[in-house]
C-alpha cells in the first residue's frame, strides 16, 4: 500500500500528574505525532483503587496546550453521558481546540465500573441500540436545526444546540470488534473504525466489515533500544499489557516491519500505547525512527 499513515499517542491518564501528561503530549507534538487519545473511565480498568482523571476535562486541558494534535478518546463510554450532553461537550471541545476534536465512542465498559458507580449495565444488544440512537440524536443536534425525537431510549422536544461544530460535523470514530453489534454501527455512522488491540489478530477478517470507514489500529508497543535490554523490555511489556492483545515488542526495525504489514492490510492510522508509560525519550525515538519509515512505506 502506498500513501501515508498517521500516528496518535494513546495515553491512558493513569497514575500520572497533569504536568507529566502535558509533558508527554507536548513531546509527541514536537516530534511529529499527529494526535493524542485518552481513555474514558471513572477508575482505571482493573484497578478500582487507582488514580485517573476525567477524559473530557483532561482533553480540554490538552487542547489548550497544543497547537496541532488531533484530540480523541479510545473510547468515550456512551452510557456515561446522555446524547444531548455528549453532543454539547463534543461541540465545545471542537470549538476550543480549533476543530481538532474527534468523537471516539463505543458502547462498552467494565461491568465492575457500572456496578461501582450505580450505572445500569444493560445487555450488549441494548447498549448498542442506545448508542445507535444516541448517534442519531448527536448528528441532528450538530445540524443546528430544531427537532423533536421520540425514540425507544431517548425523548427530546424542540431540541436545538448552538453553536454548531466548526466544520459542520465532528468526525466519529467507533471502537470495537463485534460483528453483531459494533461493526453495523461502524458502517452506519463512523468515519473511522478503530480495531482494538485484542482483535488485531482478526484484522484481515474484520476490515471488510467496516464499510467505508477508514481503519485505525491500536497497539501496546515495547520499543527495544539495544539487544541487552530486550528481556527487560519484554518482561515489563508482558507484565503490564500482556493480556491486552496486539502487543509488539522489538527494535525500531522490527516495529516498522510489523506496522508496515498492517498498513498494507488497510490500516491508515496507528494509536500507540508505549509499555513504559510513554517516557519522553521513547516518544522521541519512535517519532524519529519509526514514524517516517512507516509513513513512507
N, C-alpha and C positions, 0 to 999 in steps of 0.2 A: 504494500500500500504506500503510495506517495502522499505527500502533504504533511502538514504539521500536526503536532499533538500538543495539548496544553496540560499544565500541571498545577494542582492545588494542594496546599499543605492541609492535611486533615489533622486538626489539633484538638482532641478532646480536652476540655478545660477541667482537668482533674489534678488536684494536688499541685497547682501552680498559682503563684500570685498574679494579679493583673499585670504587674511590671514584667514578670517573666514571660507571660503570654504575649504582651506587646513586643518585647524584645525579639522573640522568635518570629512573630508575624512581620515585623519591620525588616528583619534579616531576610525572610523569604521574599518580600517585595524588592528589596535592594538587589538581590542576586538573581531575579528573573522568574520566580514563580508567578503564576497567573491569578491565583486565588487562594482563599483560605476557607475552610469549612470547620464549623464547630459541631458538637453534639447537642442534643436537646433532651436532657434528662434532669430530674429533680434531685437525684442522687446518682453517684457513679454506678454503672451497671455491675451487679455482683458485689458491690461494696456499699451497703446501705448506711454505714457509719462514716463514709468518706466525704471529702470536700469537693464541691464543684460549684460553678457559677451558672446562673440562668442564661440560656443561649441567646435570646434576642437582645437583652440588655448588653451582654458582652459583645455581640455583633455590632451594636451601635457604637460602643466604645472603640472597637477596632476600625470601624468605618471612618470615625473622626480622626484617626491616627495613621491612616494610609491614604494614598492618592490614586492607586491604580488597581489594586487587587479586587477581584470579584469576591463578594461576601455570600456565604451559603451555610447550610447545615446538612449534616448527614445523620439523620434527617429529622425534621420537625415532627413530633408526635401529634397527629391531628386531634387526638382526644384531650389534649391539654387545654385547647382553646376553641371556643365556638367559631364558626366560619366568619362571622362579621368582625370579631376581634382579630382573628388571624389576617384577614384581608386588610384591616386598618394598620396593623403592625407592619405588614409587608410593605404597604404603600409608604408608610412613614420612613421605614429604613431605605426604601428605594429613593426617596427624596433626599434624606440626609447624606446618603452615600453618592449622590450624583448619578443615580441609575446603575449602580454596581451590585445591587442585590438580586439574588436568585432564590426563589422559594423551593427549597428541597424538603419534600414532605413524604410521609408514609403513615400507615395505619397501625403499626405495631409498637410495642414497648415490652418491658419486662412485666410479667404478671405480678411479681412481688412489688413493683413500683406502683401499679394501680392499687393494690391492696393497702400498701403503706399509707397512701395519701387519699384514700376514700374515693378513688375514681372507678367508675363502672368498668368491669372487664368483660366487654361484650364478646361473643364468639367471633372468630375471624370473618365470617360472611357478613355479619352486621357491621363490624368496624370498617370493612372495605366499602360497604354500601354507604355508610356515613361519610367516609372520605370522598366518595364519588359525588354525593350530594353537596358536601362542603365545597368541593372544587367548582361545581356548577355555580354555587352562590358567589364564591370569591370572584370568579371571572365576570359575573354580571355586576358585582359591586365595583370592579375595576373599570367597567364601561362608563362610569359617571352618569348613568341614567337611573331614574327611579323605577322600581319594580316591586311586585308582590311575589312571594314564594310560599306555597303551601305544599310541603313535601312530606315524606314518610318520617323524617327525623327532625326537620327544622321548619320553622314558620317565620317569615319576615313580612312586614306590612309597610308599603310605601318606602322601601329601603333605598337610601341614597347615601353614597360616600364620596366626598370630595376632600382633597384633590384626587384626580385620577393618577395612575402611575405616569411617570415622566414620558415614557415611550409608548403609552397606550396599554401596555401589558407587561407584566413581570414574567421572566422565564420560569418555567416549572420543571423541577427535577423530581422524579419519583424513584425511591429506592426500594429494593426487594426483588425476590426471585420467583415468587409463586405463580405458577401457570394459571391457576384457577381464579385468583382474586387480584393479584397485583399487576400482572402484565396486561390484562384488559384495561386497567386504569392507565397504564403507560401509553398504550395505543390511543386511548381516548383523549388524554389531557397533556401528556408530557412532551416537553422539548428535549429533555434528556432522561435517559434511563441509567441509573447507577446500579451496576452489578455489585452486590456486597461481597466482602472478602470470602465469606463461607460458601459462596456459589461460583467462585471463579473457575472451578474445575468443570462447570457446566456451561461455560461461556458460549461455546460453539452451538450448543443446543438452544440457548435462550435468546441469542441475538436476533434470530429471525422472528421471534415472537414480540419484539419491541416495536414493530411497525416503523413509522417514520422517525421515531425518537432517536437522537444521537446517543452514542453509548459511552459511558464512563466506567472505569474500573477502580476498585478500592483495594489497597494493599498495605498490610504492615510490612515494612522493609527494614532489615538489619544490614547496614552498609559496613562492609569489611574494608578497613584501610590497608592491611597487610596480613600475610599468612599467619603471623604469630598471634593475631587476635581473633582468628576465625572461630575457635572453640568457645571463647568467652562471649563473643557477639551472638553465636548460635544459641548458647545456653540461656543467655539473657532474653533473646527473642522468643524462644520456646516457652520460657517461664512466664513471660508477660502476655504473649499473643499466640501461643501455640494452638489454642482451641478456637481461634477466630477463623482459621482457614485463609488461604491465599497468601501465606507468609512467604516472602522472598528474602533469603539471606545470601549475601555474596559480595564480591568486589564490584566496583563500578562497571567493569566489562560484563560481569555475569548478570547484573541487574539490567543493563542495557539490552542484553540478548533476550532476557525474559520479557521485557516490556515491548521490544520491537515485535516479538512474536504475537503479542496481544494486539498491538497496533495493526498488524497485518490481518488479524481476525475481525477488525472493525472498531476497535476502541480508539476514541478520539481525545479522551481526557483521562488523566490519572489522578486519583486522590491518594496521597502518600502519607501514611502514618508511620513515623520513624519509631523503631522499637527502643531507642534510647531517650524517649520523651523529647525528641526534636531538639537535640543540642545544637546551638548555633553553628558550630563547626561542621556538623553533619549536614545541616541545611545548605551551607556554602559549598561543601564538596559535592553534594548531589546536584546542586544547581549548576555548577561549573563543569562537572564531568559527565553527568548522566543526561540532564535535560537537553542540551544541544544535540547530542548524538541520537537520542530517540526522536526528537522533533524533526530532524533532518533525514531520518532513515526512510 
